[in-house]
Amino acid sequence: MAKKSKTQRAKASARRAERKAAAAAQAQGAVEDSASDAAEEKGALKRSRAEAASKGKSIEKKSAKKGKDVKPAKKDGFFTNVRKELGRVTWPSREDVLRWTGVVVGALVFFSAYVFLLDNFVVTPLLLAISSIGA
């Protein structure tokens, strides 16, 4: 894997710091809102259970039906998203590409020679020797 440049490491560090700050702010806001939200959720849950009991339906059946109504995500911004993802890719440097291309070509040459030698000087004489025994 290619090494990241100093700029890439600095950007990644800045993004991590931003995510931590956002998570801390969100957690602090969540603590403040949780008391009022909890009271509202309890009331809504009690009402939905009461309605379900009066109608003879369970909450699980309602939630299962809701899952069927979910529509797939829109594909309008597909190519835009592809372009953004390609911008996030850490591409190998020219030196890395040339080095690994050399490794692959060298491995191909080595194994081609190995198979050639094995086939012509080991396998073929063995097959000829075995076939001449029966004749």
MDTraj code that builds the backbone (N, CA, C; nanometers):
import mdtraj as md
import numpy as np

residues = "MET ALA LYS LYS SER LYS THR GLN ARG ALA LYS ALA SER ALA ARG ARG ALA GLU ARG LYS ALA ALA ALA ALA ALA GLN ALA GLN GLY ALA VAL GLU ASP SER ALA SER ASP ALA ALA GLU GLU LYS GLY ALA LEU LYS ARG SER ARG ALA GLU ALA ALA SER LYS GLY LYS SER ILE GLU LYS LYS SER ALA LYS LYS GLY LYS ASP VAL LYS PRO ALA LYS LYS ASP GLY PHE PHE THR ASN VAL ARG LYS GLU LEU GLY ARG VAL THR TRP PRO SER ARG GLU ASP VAL LEU ARG TRP THR GLY VAL VAL VAL GLY ALA LEU VAL PHE PHE SER ALA TYR VAL PHE LEU LEU ASP ASN PHE VAL VAL THR PRO LEU LEU LEU ALA ILE SER SER ILE GLY ALA".split()
xyz = np.array([
    [0.0845, -0.1167, 0.0000],
    [0.0000, 0.0000, 0.0000],
    [0.0892, 0.1232, 0.0000],
    [0.0469, 0.2236, -0.0727],
    [0.1264, 0.3445, -0.0859],
    [0.1235, 0.4259, 0.0426],
    [0.2356, 0.4913, 0.0711],
    [0.2413, 0.5775, 0.1883],
    [0.1629, 0.7037, 0.1616],
    [0.1017, 0.7564, 0.2675],
    [0.0285, 0.8814, 0.2539],
    [0.1247, 0.9982, 0.2652],
    [0.0960, 1.1023, 0.1909],
    [0.1802, 1.2215, 0.1969],
    [0.1494, 1.2985, 0.3255],
    [0.2339, 1.3961, 0.3559],
    [0.2127, 1.4779, 0.4757],
    [0.0796, 1.5524, 0.4669],
    [0.0463, 1.5980, 0.3483],
    [-0.0791, 1.6709, 0.3300],
    [-0.1983, 1.5798, 0.3561],
    [-0.1921, 1.4570, 0.3044],
    [-0.3015, 1.3630, 0.3264],
    [-0.3162, 1.3291, 0.4734],
    [-0.2029, 1.3102, 0.5426],
    [-0.2102, 1.2800, 0.6865],
    [-0.2660, 1.3981, 0.7636],
    [-0.2279, 1.5194, 0.7262],
    [-0.2780, 1.6387, 0.7949],
    [-0.4276, 1.6553, 0.7726],
    [-0.4735, 1.6312, 0.6498],
    [-0.6163, 1.6413, 0.6220],
    [-0.6947, 1.5365, 0.7001],
    [-0.6417, 1.4140, 0.7066],
    [-0.7097, 1.3081, 0.7811],
    [-0.7160, 1.3427, 0.9291],
    [-0.6098, 1.3981, 0.9828],
    [-0.6084, 1.4382, 1.1230],
    [-0.7099, 1.5487, 1.1493],
    [-0.7191, 1.6443, 1.0582],
    [-0.8168, 1.7525, 1.0739],
    [-0.9591, 1.6992, 1.0675],
    [-0.9843, 1.6037, 0.9777],
    [-1.1187, 1.5451, 0.9683],
    [-1.1543, 1.4702, 1.0956],
    [-1.0560, 1.3975, 1.1527],
    [-1.0833, 1.3270, 1.2781],
    [-1.1177, 1.4246, 1.3891],
    [-1.0434, 1.5345, 1.3967],
    [-1.0698, 1.6353, 1.4994],
    [-1.2083, 1.6961, 1.4809],
    [-1.2477, 1.7229, 1.3566],
    [-1.3810, 1.7774, 1.3298],
    [-1.4897, 1.6789, 1.3715],
    [-1.4702, 1.5498, 1.3414],
    [-1.5699, 1.4503, 1.3791],
    [-1.5831, 1.4400, 1.5301],
    [-1.4693, 1.4463, 1.6017],
    [-1.4750, 1.4408, 1.7478],
    [-1.5498, 1.5601, 1.8037],
    [-1.5220, 1.6788, 1.7500],
    [-1.5895, 1.7994, 1.7985],
    [-1.7394, 1.7927, 1.7687],
    [-1.7745, 1.7454, 1.6506],
    [-1.9163, 1.7342, 1.6151],
    [-1.9867, 1.6310, 1.7028],
    [-1.9186, 1.5203, 1.7302],
    [-1.9785, 1.4172, 1.8150],
    [-1.9973, 1.4692, 1.9578],
    [-1.9008, 1.5454, 2.0067],
    [-1.9127, 1.6017, 2.1420],
    [-2.0276, 1.7011, 2.1481],
    [-2.0396, 1.7856, 2.0458],
    [-2.1486, 1.8832, 2.0434],
    [-2.2837, 1.8134, 2.0327],
    [-2.2884, 1.7092, 1.9521],
    [-2.4131, 1.6349, 1.9361],
    [-2.4505, 1.5635, 2.0656],
    [-2.3516, 1.5067, 2.1340],
    [-2.3781, 1.4380, 2.2606],
    [-2.4283, 1.5372, 2.3648],
    [-2.3705, 1.6565, 2.3678],
    [-2.4134, 1.7571, 2.4641],
    [-2.5568, 1.8012, 2.4324],
    [-2.5876, 1.8215, 2.3061],
    [-2.7235, 1.8588, 2.2672],
    [-2.8219, 1.7468, 2.2935],
    [-2.7773, 1.6241, 2.2768],
    [-2.8639, 1.5093, 2.3000],
    [-2.8989, 1.4961, 2.4474],
    [-2.8041, 1.5267, 2.5355],
    [-2.8299, 1.5176, 2.6794],
    [-2.9357, 1.6193, 2.7194],
    [-2.9260, 1.7397, 2.6628],
    [-3.0222, 1.8450, 2.6970],
    [-3.1608, 1.8115, 2.6447],
    [-3.1673, 1.7555, 2.5255],
    [-3.2966, 1.7257, 2.4655],
    [-3.3550, 1.5925, 2.5117],
    [-3.2731, 1.5081, 2.5716],
    [-3.3189, 1.3732, 2.6041],
    [-3.4307, 1.3721, 2.7072],
    [-3.4279, 1.4630, 2.8021],
    [-3.5322, 1.4641, 2.9047],
    [-3.6680, 1.4969, 2.8433],
    [-3.6748, 1.5973, 2.7599],
    [-3.8026, 1.6332, 2.6988],
    [-3.8452, 1.5284, 2.5963],
    [-3.7486, 1.4743, 2.5207],
    [-3.7804, 1.3717, 2.4217],
    [-3.8298, 1.2435, 2.4871],
    [-3.7711, 1.2077, 2.5987],
    [-3.8110, 1.0848, 2.6671],
    [-3.9561, 1.0936, 2.7114],
    [-3.9966, 1.2085, 2.7635],
    [-4.1350, 1.2252, 2.8073],
    [-4.2299, 1.2167, 2.6883],
    [-4.1929, 1.2799, 2.5764],
    [-4.2764, 1.2755, 2.4567],
    [-4.2860, 1.1338, 2.4009],
    [-4.1747, 1.0615, 2.3995],
    [-4.1741, 0.9250, 2.3467],
    [-4.2594, 0.8319, 2.4316],
    [-4.2532, 0.8482, 2.5629],
    [-4.3353, 0.7637, 2.6501],
    [-4.4828, 0.7849, 2.6219],
    [-4.5206, 0.9117, 2.6083],
    [-4.6609, 0.9417, 2.5800],
    [-4.7035, 0.8858, 2.4457],
    [-4.6200, 0.9003, 2.3441],
    [-4.6516, 0.8492, 2.2107],
    [-4.6577, 0.6975, 2.2111],
    [-4.5675, 0.6334, 2.2838],
    [-4.5666, 0.4874, 2.2905],
    [-4.6923, 0.4359, 2.3595],
    [-4.7310, 0.5023, 2.4680],
    [-4.8533, 0.4606, 2.5382],
    [-4.9747, 0.4769, 2.4478],
    [-4.9798, 0.5881, 2.3742],
    [-5.0936, 0.6103, 2.2849],
    [-5.0970, 0.5052, 2.1738],
    [-4.9810, 0.4732, 2.1155],
    [-4.9798, 0.3754, 2.0068],
    [-5.0150, 0.2362, 2.0566],
    [-4.9710, 0.2012, 2.1765],
    [-5.0085, 0.0706, 2.2330],
    [-5.1579, 0.0649, 2.2625],
    [-5.2108, 0.1752, 2.3133],
    [-5.3531, 0.1790, 2.3428],
    [-5.4345, 0.1680, 2.2140],
    [-5.3915, 0.2385, 2.1098],
    [-5.4614, 0.2309, 1.9817],
    [-5.4521, 0.0907, 1.9234],
    [-5.3343, 0.0310, 1.9331],
    [-5.3162, -0.1041, 1.8792],
    [-5.4016, -0.2046, 1.9547],
    [-5.4084, -0.1894, 2.0857],
    [-5.4887, -0.2814, 2.1659],
    [-5.6360, -0.2652, 2.1321],
    [-5.6800, -0.1424, 2.1109],
    [-5.8211, -0.1204, 2.0791],
    [-5.8557, -0.1742, 1.9404],
    [-5.7593, -0.1715, 1.8483],
    [-5.7842, -0.2222, 1.7135],
    [-5.7535, -0.3711, 1.7015],
    [-5.6897, -0.4270, 1.8030],
    [-5.6570, -0.5692, 1.7987],
    [-5.5327, -0.5999, 1.7180],
    [-5.4497, -0.5024, 1.6972],
    [-5.3257, -0.5221, 1.6214],
    [-5.2080, -0.4982, 1.7139],
    [-5.0992, -0.5645, 1.6845],
    [-4.9794, -0.5428, 1.7653],
    [-4.8897, -0.4405, 1.6978],
    [-4.8032, -0.3807, 1.7742],
    [-4.7109, -0.2806, 1.7215],
    [-4.6128, -0.3450, 1.6242],
    [-4.5751, -0.4690, 1.6486],
    [-4.4791, -0.5366, 1.5620],
    [-4.5335, -0.5508, 1.4206],
    [-4.6638, -0.5792, 1.4089],
    [-4.7216, -0.5943, 1.2761],
    [-4.7190, -0.4622, 1.2013],
    [-4.7439, -0.3538, 1.2727],
    [-4.7411, -0.2232, 1.2094],
    [-4.6006, -0.1915, 1.1588],
    [-4.4993, -0.2188, 1.2409],
    [-4.3629, -0.1877, 1.2001],
    [-4.3184, -0.2771, 1.0852],
    [-4.3681, -0.4019, 1.0814],
    [-4.3330, -0.4907, 0.9714],
    [-4.3915, -0.4389, 0.8402],
    [-4.5131, -0.3847, 0.8473],
    [-4.5730, -0.3302, 0.7262],
    [-4.4989, -0.2056, 0.6791],
    [-4.4493, -0.1274, 0.7732],
    [-4.3764, -0.0071, 0.7361],
    [-4.2513, -0.0429, 0.6567],
    [-4.1868, -0.1548, 0.6880],
    [-4.0653, -0.1960, 0.6182],
    [-4.0894, -0.2223, 0.4707],
    [-4.2113, -0.2648, 0.4354],
    [-4.2419, -0.2944, 0.2960],
    [-4.2572, -0.1677, 0.2134],
    [-4.2938, -0.0577, 0.2774],
    [-4.3176, 0.0668, 0.2058],
    [-4.1900, 0.1437, 0.1757],
    [-4.0767, 0.0967, 0.2223],
    [-3.9519, 0.1692, 0.2023],
    [-3.9130, 0.1615, 0.0553],
    [-3.8868, 0.2784, -0.0036],
    [-3.8495, 0.2844, -0.1448],
    [-3.6979, 0.2890, -0.1569],
    [-3.6424, 0.2350, -0.2648],
    [-3.4968, 0.2408, -0.2820],
    [-3.4502, 0.3849, -0.3003],
    [-3.3248, 0.4083, -0.2686],
    [-3.2682, 0.5429, -0.2789],
    [-3.2651, 0.5870, -0.4245],
    [-3.2755, 0.7171, -0.4444],
    [-3.2710, 0.7708, -0.5801],
    [-3.1302, 0.7578, -0.6373],
    [-3.1232, 0.7404, -0.7687],
    [-2.9944, 0.7237, -0.8348],
    [-2.9548, 0.8487, -0.9131],
    [-3.0184, 0.9615, -0.8819],
    [-2.9926, 1.0838, -0.9572],
    [-2.8473, 1.1275, -0.9475],
    [-2.7905, 1.1224, -0.8279],
    [-2.6554, 1.1719, -0.8087],
    [-2.5504, 1.0629, -0.8124],
    [-2.5753, 0.9566, -0.8858],
    [-2.4826, 0.8438, -0.8862],
    [-2.3440, 0.8847, -0.9348],
    [-2.3374, 0.9478, -1.0504],
    [-2.2067, 0.9823, -1.1067],
    [-2.1377, 1.0904, -1.0240],
    [-2.2169, 1.1770, -0.9622],
    [-2.1583, 1.2778, -0.8729],
    [-2.0931, 1.2087, -0.7539],
    [-2.1632, 1.1103, -0.6993],
    [-2.1079, 1.0370, -0.5854],
    [-1.9851, 0.9554, -0.6250],
    [-1.9872, 0.8998, -0.7446],
    [-1.8711, 0.8239, -0.7931],
    [-1.7499, 0.9160, -0.8029],
    [-1.7711, 1.0351, -0.8572],
    [-1.6604, 1.1310, -0.8713],
    [-1.6057, 1.1698, -0.7338],
    [-1.6945, 1.1899, -0.6350],
    [-1.6494, 1.2250, -0.4995],
    [-1.5672, 1.1117, -0.4387],
    [-1.6141, 0.9881, -0.4564],
    [-1.5411, 0.8733, -0.4014],
    [-1.4038, 0.8585, -0.4658],
    [-1.3963, 0.8801, -0.5969],
    [-1.2673, 0.8700, -0.6652],
    [-1.1709, 0.9779, -0.6175],
    [-1.2253, 1.0904, -0.5733],
    [-1.1399, 1.1951, -0.5180],
    [-1.0822, 1.1570, -0.3826],
    [-1.1485, 1.0671, -0.3122],
    [-1.1025, 1.0237, -0.1797],
    [-1.0020, 0.9090, -0.1866],
    [-0.9884, 0.8494, -0.3039],
    [-0.8988, 0.7349, -0.3188],
    [-0.7542, 0.7803, -0.3048],
    [-0.6742, 0.7006, -0.2350],
    [-0.5308, 0.7268, -0.2270],
    [-0.4651, 0.6518, -0.3422],
    [-0.4304, 0.7248, -0.4458],
    [-0.3740, 0.6647, -0.5649],
    [-0.2249, 0.6380, -0.5440],
    [-0.1730, 0.5276, -0.6017],
    [-0.0291, 0.4994, -0.5878],
    [0.0533, 0.5981, -0.6684],
    [0.1758, 0.6187, -0.6235],
    [0.2644, 0.7092, -0.6967],
    [0.3169, 0.6391, -0.8226],
    [0.3798, 0.7158, -0.9097],
    [0.4351, 0.6601, -1.0333],
    [0.5420, 0.5561, -1.0018],
    [0.6246, 0.5842, -0.9009],
    [0.7310, 0.4905, -0.8629],
    [0.6724, 0.3577, -0.8150],
    [0.5634, 0.3645, -0.7366],
    [0.5001, 0.2420, -0.6877],
    [0.4445, 0.1585, -0.8027],
    [0.3801, 0.2254, -0.8971],
    [0.3227, 0.1542, -1.0119],
    [0.4330, 0.0858, -1.0919],
    [0.5419, 0.1569, -1.1186],
    [0.6522, 0.0986, -1.1955],
    [0.7170, -0.0173, -1.1195],
    [0.7351, -0.0016, -0.9888],
    [0.7973, -0.1068, -0.9088],
    [0.7121, -0.2340, -0.9105],
    [0.5817, -0.2210, -0.8872],
    [0.4958, -0.3395, -0.8823],
    [0.4728, -0.3990, -1.0204],
    [0.4781, -0.3165, -1.1248],
    [0.4700, -0.3704, -1.2607],
    [0.5922, -0.4575, -1.2881],
    [0.7089, -0.4122, -1.2450],
    [0.8304, -0.4917, -1.2597],
    [0.8228, -0.6226, -1.1837],
    [0.7654, -0.6198, -1.0630],
    [0.7510, -0.7422, -0.9835],
    [0.6605, -0.8415, -1.0559],
    [0.5504, -0.7938, -1.1110],
    [0.4558, -0.8828, -1.1794],
    [0.5187, -0.9409, -1.3057],
    [0.5855, -0.8588, -1.3844],
    [0.6490, -0.9079, -1.5071],
    [0.7593, -1.0088, -1.4721],
    [0.8380, -0.9792, -1.3696],
    [0.9427, -1.0730, -1.3267],
    [0.8843, -1.2065, -1.2822],
    [0.7739, -1.2034, -1.2067],
    [0.7096, -1.3281, -1.1634],
    [0.6571, -1.4064, -1.2832],
    [0.6008, -1.3374, -1.3823],
    [0.5518, -1.4051, -1.5020],
    [0.6655, -1.4733, -1.5784],
    [0.7774, -1.4054, -1.5921],
    [0.8920, -1.4633, -1.6632],
    [0.9438, -1.5854, -1.5884],
    [0.9577, -1.5730, -1.4560],
    [1.0092, -1.6835, -1.3756],
    [0.9198, -1.8069, -1.3873],
    [0.7900, -1.7883, -1.3664],
    [0.7002, -1.9043, -1.3690],
    [0.6826, -1.9601, -1.5094],
    [0.6926, -1.8764, -1.6115],
    [0.6875, -1.9284, -1.7496],
    [0.8071, -2.0189, -1.7766],
    [0.9259, -1.9754, -1.7359],
    [1.0458, -2.0579, -1.7542],
    [1.0365, -2.1867, -1.6732],
    [0.9850, -2.1777, -1.5515],
    [0.9706, -2.2953, -1.4644],
    [0.8784, -2.3990, -1.5285],
    [0.7632, -2.3547, -1.5769],
    [0.6688, -2.4480, -1.6387],
    [0.7268, -2.5046, -1.7684],
    [0.7958, -2.4228, -1.8474],
    [0.8576, -2.4703, -1.9714],
    [0.9589, -2.5808, -1.9422],
    [1.0480, -2.5560, -1.8479],
    [1.1497, -2.6558, -1.8133],
    [1.0867, -2.7834, -1.7559],
    [0.9895, -2.7661, -1.6675],
    [0.9246, -2.8822, -1.6068],
    [0.8533, -2.9652, -1.7127],
    [0.7870, -2.8997, -1.8055],
    [0.7113, -2.9706, -1.9075],
    [0.8032, -3.0427, -2.0060],
    [0.9057, -2.9720, -2.0559],
    [0.9899, -3.0312, -2.1598],
    [1.0933, -3.1309, -2.1083],
    [1.1420, -3.1143, -1.9859],
    [1.2512, -3.1996, -1.9393],
    [1.2132, -3.2959, -1.8273],
    [1.0913, -3.2882, -1.7754],
    [1.0508, -3.3813, -1.6701],
    [0.9247, -3.4559, -1.7107],
    [0.8181, -3.3868, -1.7390],
    [0.6891, -3.4503, -1.7631],
    [0.6881, -3.5264, -1.8954],
    [0.7331, -3.4642, -2.0036],
    [0.7289, -3.5300, -2.1346],
    [0.8159, -3.6560, -2.1372],
    [0.9419, -3.6562, -2.0884],
    [1.0185, -3.7814, -2.0864],
    [0.9539, -3.8890, -1.9982],
    [0.8944, -3.8488, -1.8880],
    [0.8258, -3.9461, -1.8014],
    [0.7085, -4.0098, -1.8745],
    [0.6296, -3.9300, -1.9439],
    [0.5154, -3.9850, -2.0174],
    [0.5621, -4.0765, -2.1297],
    [0.6689, -4.0418, -2.1984],
    [0.7217, -4.1275, -2.3039],
    [0.7721, -4.2603, -2.2470],
    [0.8376, -4.2518, -2.1309],
    [0.8884, -4.3755, -2.0677],
    [0.7751, -4.4656, -2.0249],
    [0.6707, -4.4071, -1.9691],
    [0.5564, -4.4862, -1.9225],
    [0.4814, -4.5476, -2.0422],
    [0.4652, -4.4709, -2.1489],
    [0.3922, -4.5233, -2.2645],
    [0.4710, -4.6325, -2.3384],
    [0.6058, -4.6288, -2.3313],
    [0.6840, -4.7317, -2.4003],
    [0.6867, -4.8620, -2.3219],
    [0.6522, -4.8614, -2.1960],
    [0.6502, -4.9841, -2.1145],
    [0.5419, -5.0780, -2.1663],
    [0.4274, -5.0271, -2.2002],
    [0.3155, -5.1102, -2.2433],
    [0.3317, -5.1613, -2.3854],
    [0.4198, -5.1063, -2.4650],
    [0.4293, -5.1442, -2.6063],
    [0.5133, -5.2633, -2.6297],
])
top = md.Topology()
chain = top.add_chain()
for i, resn in enumerate(residues, 1):
    res = top.add_residue(resn, chain, resSeq=i)
    for name in ("N", "CA", "C"):
        top.add_atom(name, md.element.get_by_symbol(name[0]), res)
traj = md.Trajectory(xyz[None], top)
